[in-house]
Amino acid sequence: MPKAIDPEEAINAYVLRVAINQLPDKLQRRLRMFFFHGFSEKEIADIEGVSQPAVHYSLQSAIRQMRYVLDI
């Protein structure tokens, strides 16, 4: 039997998706790769041909922007 959907979890997931979608494409991509697909900063850097510190800075920037949008 399928698990019942918790309305609060559904709302939280929607709000999170909206916040992520407001980020610039590069930040969205790196955030999703890191948090949802489990890539390390180094792996993302290698895939994108950039330095690991550049990826780290992007992730920190994405988190800061999302905190601002979500007011947390």
Secondary structure, 3 states (H helix, E strand, C coil): CCCCCCHHHHHHHHHHHHHHHCCCHHHHHHHHHHHHCCCCHHHHHHHHCCCHHHHHHHHHHHHHHHHHHHCC
